Amino acid sequence: MNAFTPPPRMHADEVPLDAPLVGRLVARRFPHWAGLPVRRLVSSGTENAMFRLGADLLVRLPRRPGAVPDVLHEQHWLPRLGPHLPVAVPEPLGIGEPDGEFPWPWSVYRWLEGHNPVPTAIRGPGRLAADLGAFVRALRRVDPRDAPPGYRAGPLRERDEPTRTAISELGGRIDTDAVTALWERALDAPDHTGPAVWAHGDLSPGNVLVDGGRLTAVIDFGCAGVGDPAVDLIVAWNLLPASARDAFREAVGADDAQWARGRGWALSISLIQLPYYWATNPALAENSRHVIAEILAEAG
C-alpha cells in the first residue's frame, strides 16, 4: 500500500500517533513482531493512521473515537468478504487491544502491493474500468444475510439537505446554479427497488491499489454494507476518465436509473466534502473539485 497524498491536518479529538508508540504497542501485543522497523505512511485518509511494519505488514490505528466502529467492522467482515472477491483486500493478521498508551482497538494487516492511482494519469483506463466492474459485480454477489446496512445505503433524498447546505457554502467557488440543477435531476431518478446487496461504499482513488494499470487491491471497508448498489458507481467519476465510463457501466451492468443515482452519489459526496475539507485535506478537496468538474462537463 503506497501513499496517495500529503496527510490531512489533525482534528481536535485525535490521539497523536508516531512510529515509536506503534513499535511499543506491537511489542507488547505481538512479541514475535517486536523489533521490526516501523514507518509511518502518508495517506489522505481522515479516520485512520497507517504504519508499515517490517516488509510484509501494515498497522492501522483509528485516529479518533469516531473511527473505532470501523476497525471492529473490518475485523469482523473482511475475512468473510475477501474469499469472494477477485482482487486482494486487507487481511487481518492480528487484533490489537487498548492499553495504557492507546485507548482503542487496532489491526495488523498483510502488506498489499500497489499504489493509489491518479485520476488524470491512468494508463489503460479501459482495463482498470473492467477490473473495477468485476470487483463491484463480485461484491454484489456476496450473500447479504446478516450483513449490516452500508454507511451510504439509503435513498439519495436523505442527502438533500446536507447537499444543498454544501452548495450554499460553496457560493462563488463553483457554479452553484449548474450543480443545483444536476442535483435536482439526480433526485428525480427512480429509487432502488431490488434487494439490498453488498457495496463498498467509498470506492475512491485513495481506496484502490493498482499496478501496471490493473486493479490489484481494494482497501478501507469501513463503509461497506448492504443497500443500494448504485453507491459503488461513484468510481466512474472520482477516478475513471470519461472515455472509460461506458466500459465500466457495461462491466457492472447498470441500468439508466442506477447510473443516474450513482452520478448523484458522486456529486453529493463531492459537494459535501469540498467545503468540509477545503482547508484541511488538500487531496480530498482536489478530488471533489475534479468530480464536480467531470459531472458538469458530462452534462455539457
Secondary structure, DSSP 8 states (H G I E B T S, - for coil): ----S------TT-----HHHHHHHHHHH-GGGTT--EEE-----SSEEEEEETTTEEEEEESSGGGHHHHHHHHHHHHHHGGGSSSB---EEEEE---SS--S-EEEEE----B---TTS-SSHHHHHHHHHHHHHHHHHS--TT--B-TT-S-GGGGHHHHHHHHHHTBTTB-HHHHHHHHHHHHTS----S--EEE-S--SGGGEEEETTEEEEE---TT-EEE-GGGGGGHHHHTS-HHHHHHHHHHHT--HHHHHHHHHHHHHHHHHHHHHHTTT-HHHHHHHHHHHHHHHHHH-
